[in-house]
Amino acid sequence: MKIKPLMTEKAVMLIESQNVLAFETEKEKTKTEIKNEIENLFKIKLEGLRTRVHGNKKYVYAKLKKEFQAIDVATKLGLM
């Protein structure tokens, strides 16, 4: 599995209120690998990255820098 965007109620609230995108990825990936993959894939810059491991999956919350809008990225992905 590469990196898969999440579209849950919580993810939509984070996009709208905090400019954060949520993803699901493999447990073994490091924060640096994830950050580089997101930045290169979507041509954006991240301000911060939080991760949460649950079971065999890692959930990633990527906060975008102010000049990039999470809602724009979500719209391009067809999530909004």
LINMODA-V546709 format. One line per field, one symbol per residue. ss: DSSP state (H for helix, E for strand, L for the rest). phi: phi as a letter, one per 40 degrees, with the letter a starting at -180 (. if undefined). A space follows every 50 residues. Layout:
ss: ???
phi: ???
This chain:
ss: LLLEELLLHHHHHHHHHHLEEEEEEELLLLHHHHHHHHHHHHLLLEEEEE EEEELLEEEEEEEELLLLLHHHHHHHLLLL
phi: .cbbcbbbdccccccccbfbbbbbacccccdcccdccccccbfbbbcaab bacbgbbbbbbbcccdcbbccccccccgcb
